[in-house]
Amino acid sequence: MTTYKELFGKYVKNYSSDPTADAEGQIWYNTTSGTFKSVVASAAWSSGSPLINASANRYQFGIQTAAVAAGGITATARIASTEEYNGSGWSNGTALGTAKYRGGSGGTLTAGLIFGGESTVADTNATEEYDGTNWTAGGNMITARRTTGAGTQTAGLAIGGYDNVNRLSNTEEYDGSSWTAGGALNTARLASSGAGLQTSALVAGGSTAPGFVNSSEAYDGTSWTVITNNPQTVDGNAGLGDVNTSYISAGGRTAPTTATNVVTQWNGSAWTAIASIATARWASSDAINGTPTASFIAGGQTPTYIANTEEYNFSSSIITAAAWASGGNLGTARLSFAGSGTQTAGLVFGGTPGVSGTGLSATEEYNGSTWAGGGNLGTARYGVGTASHASQTASLAISGTTSGDPGISTASEEYDGTSWAGGGNLGTGRRFIAGAGIQTSALAIGGNVAPFPTASNLTEEYNGSSWTSGGTLTTARFDHSAAGVSENSAFASGGSPNTISTEIYNGTSWTTSGNNIISAGGGAAGVGTETDGMMIAGNNSPKTYVQKFNGTIWYTAPSISTARNAGAAGGTASLNVFAGGNAPPASTATEEFTGETSADNVKTITTS
C-alpha cells in the first residue's frame, strides 16, 4: 500500500498545537485533541471598505488589490468621479471629463480602458484610456451604445448592448487605437456579466426584449459559442475571474426591482452555486480582470444605491474582515472632548454635554468592555486636545476652553492613571485644538483663537515639562484631526473652515501631503501614525464615515454604526476605540475597530 510519505515526500508530524505556517495540503496529528488535521482551501466572501459614492453601473477594471471604478450613477445624478481600490479601501482618482454610466471596460489600474455608455445627452461611442493618473481619448467605437466589456487596453472587447432602440448582438474589438467588428452574439442582450480577454471571454445573463435570460456564451476571438445555461436568470450580474477555469457570476436582479445574492461559478464545463454575497444587488462594479481566487464587487442597487464592497477569496486562509463592533457606553454623554490610550486601556476626559458649551472635568477609563470613572481634570474644559499616543496611565490634556472665547485656557495637565497634575502652560491658548505624540514628547497643533471662528496655524512642542514654538501649519485650522508617535512625527488633517488638506510634521516644519482627505471639514477623531492613520466620523456634521491614510493617500475604511461628530478615539489605525460625540444630542455610544485578520483554515479529518 502506498504511504503518505511516498505520495507527498513528508511524514505525518505530531504537534501539540496546530502549525501556523507552511501547512496547506499537509496532514499532521494534533496530540492535544487526538485528531488528524490539515489546512484546506475554500471559497468565501468578506466585507471590504465602502465606495466613496453610493453608486451603480460604473466602469470598472483591475484586480482585487489595484482596481478602478469610474463614472456611474447615484440616486441623484450621473457622475464623473474616479475611485481607486488598493485592496483595503477606495481613494479619489482623476475624474472623467463627462459624467456617464453603463459602458464597457477592461485593463488594469495603470492601463485601463472604458468605452460607450450613456451620458446626460445620449449614448456615446467615446473611448478613454487610463494610465493610473490621467484619462486620454482613444478611438471611437463603430456604434454608440451601452455595453458590456472585457479585455485589456490594447485588446478590448465590447459585447452586445443597447443603442437606445434595440438590444444588440454585435461585438467590437479594440487594438489600442481603433475598433473593428468582431463575431456576433447568438443572443442579443444588455446588462450581462462579462469578463476575460479579447480572445477568451464569457458572458452570462442579461436582458433581452422583453425579459431576462440565463443563456451563456464563450468567445474565442472570432465567434461566440453557446454554452450551458447559467442556473440564474438575471441581468445586472457581475462577472469576475478567469473564463477558462473559474468565471463567476455574482448577484444581479431576477425582476425589475428584485435583487439576488446568488453566486454561480463556471469551471469550463458546468455551472455550480458557490458562497453567496452578503448583500443582494445588481449593477455593481466588479474586478472583471480579477483572478480566479481573488476578486470583488462594489456598489450597485438593492434597489437603493449602495456603497458596500465585498471581496471574494478562494484560499487556505479564513479572512475576518475589518469591522466595528459595539463597546460599553460612556458614563457621561459628551462631545468636543479628548481620548487616548488603547482599545483595552482607553481614556477620555473633558468635553461638554451639549453644543451650548459647558466644560466637563470628568475622566473615564476603558478596560475593553466597560467605562469607569477616573480622576477629574483640575480645570473643566471642552475643545481640549491630547497626545494621541498617550497611554491610560500617562496622558496629557492640552488647552481648551471653559466657556467660549473668554475662557480659552493655556493650561496643560498630566494624568498618571489616578489623578491629574498641572503641566507646563502653552504660549497661546486655543480651543478645538489637536495634539499628537506622548506625554513627554507632544505637539499642540492649530486650534481656534479668539474671536471665533479664527483659525490658528501655531504648533507648540512639549518635552514633558514646558512648551516651545514649533513650525507653523501651512493651513490654519481648528476642530481638525491629528495623530503621531512623537513631536517629530505627526499628521494633521481636515478641520474648519472646510479644510481638506493633510500636512506632515518632521519635527521642524509642516509639509502639505499631495493627497487631500476624501470628505472635507472638522469634527473627526484621529488615531495612528503619519504612515498609518485614521480619521473617524465627523467632518462638520454627524457621519458614519471613516477614512485611512497610508502616508500618501486617503482611502475609505469600514463605517461606524452611529453617525456623529466631535467624538474621541484612542489606539492605532488597526485597533482602536471611538466614543461619544454629537449624534445629536451628545452620545454615550462606544465602538471598537479591529482591522482585517486571517488565519489558516484548519480542518479535522474524519472518516465520515
C-alpha angles and dihedrals in degrees: 000000000000113000129218088247091056092048100045105017094240136096121235102259129211120234131175088210131023115272118245102206139048091007104122111124093003126118123217138171117241105213093195096056095028093230140118113242142183140178114246134183122243140170121253143155122224134183119266131189115288128256116260089239124042097231149137142213095035127164105252138182141153137057135296094274099036116031143139134217112188135178116350136140133280131192090277110030152349109275137211099200123127122212127190125207121210097183091267105055148336125271133185119269132180112302125239116255091236129038108237143140146187096057135126130264146176144164135062138302092269097034107034133159133202128177143172123359136131125293127186089274107042145308111310136216093199122131124203131188126208125208096187092273113033139035120226131182120261131188118304121252119249092239126034106230152134104258151162119252143206139159134051139300092269097034109035131166128208110197123201118298138148131295096196089267110048142015107252135224098184121111127206128202126209124208098189095277112032143023127237132181118272133186119307124246117248089228120037108228148163130209096020124151115255139178142151137064133312089260097038117033139142136203128192132186125346136146128291127177110311106000150006125287138210096203119126131200137190126211125211098187093273111043143010121243124198112239132183114310119259109249087234123075099207147128128209090041119151121242118213141170136011118335096214101052111010120011113169129203109197128190123320131154128288094194132016094278102014117101125197130207094201117128123197130188131211114209096185096276110034145019121238132177115248135178112324126235115253096234119047109225147145134212093033127157115251143185094255090178093042117133123256088257103039127040140125146205127214137188123346135138131298076177087282112076109255139189099206118136124201126187125212119212132174103193147119090257128086108224117212106196123230108263149158121244131189118263133187117299123252116254091229123040108229147155136196091038136127134254136189142155126063140302091268098034106034133160135200129179143169123006133125131274091225145013090262087079116237110161123239127211096190119123125198130193125208126211098187096276111033140029122230132183120269132183116309123247114256089233122036109229147153132206084047124160132213142191097264096213094049115123130235089259099041110037134146132219112205126201119297130147138275099205114353132288098343091051100052107138132214092196127116124193132200125217123209098187093273111041144008123245131185119271131186120307122246119242090233123026117223139174128216084032125161129219141193139184130038135302094275098037111035143148130217105204130194119309138156121301124190129311102046126264095027110128123214129217094195124128124191127189125217125206097186096277111035142024125233132181118272134183118309123245117253089226121037110229146160136192086036133138126250139168141166144136100257146348087280099055126039147117133223122198142178121342136140140347087047094289122176103175128105124212130196123212122211098184094273111040144011122244123194113240116232093236126067126214115267098237117036129223143049142292098072124131119232130212136163132035138305090266098037109029138148136205114202125206121308124083098158098310134044108284140162090219120130127181134184133213126211096186093270111042140020117230137174124274131188112296126243118244101235117055112228146130136213093044127139135236143190133193136041134312090264101039120028148128125233122194144177125348136142112308082151118289108035110288136219093196119131126194129185124212124209120181125229116293134183134202136181114274095237116188130188112233114232134174094233 
